[in-house]
């Protein structure tokens, strides 16, 4: 089995399974356990969501940030007849900003050094 991939038998036994609804909500996935968020399937499989959570030690905010950056890939479509469908990169990056970790929390203020 490839690293980071979790088989279906272990999904229900995974310690991060209880965090999936929160991660799905943060990533704006279409299907949420126990709610009517939509009818389609999301961009990530359950195994991919669990792998994101495992990579970040169960930190939903960090997993959300990485997942939203993945969704921010350029997905614009240009058709041969000149019609262009814009990408949603700015939308996903804006959402990722909600979960971006603070990188300056250990730095001293410049006026106090």
Secondary structure, DSSP 8 states (H G I E B T S, - for coil): --TT---HHHHTT-TTGGGHHHHHHHTT-S-BTTB-S-SS--SS-HHHHHHHHHHTTT-HHHHHHHHHHHHTS---EE-TTS-EE---HHHHHHHHHHH---S-TTS--GGG-
